[in-house]
Amino acid sequence: MKNAIIRFLRDEEGASAIEYALIAAMVAVALVTFIAPVRTAIVAIFTDIQTALEGAP
């Protein structure tokens, strides 16, 4: 039983999965943070294009 506990504590495979999950979570937070301003900027650009095309002869 003692050997099983020692092996469990030394096992690092689960640590890699946790690290990847943390990286994925950080990427998700970054996307959520920056997606709204980018969307607003893109909508503004297309609105400007639309306005320019409607005013063209």
SULBEL-V429714 format. One record per run of one state. SS is the DSSP state (H for helix, E for strand, - for the rest). FROM is the first residue (numbers start at 1). TO is the last residue. If there is no record, write none. Layout:
SS:FROM:TO / SS:FROM:TO
//
This chain:
-:1:1 / H:2:10 / -:11:12 / H:13:55 / -:56:57
//
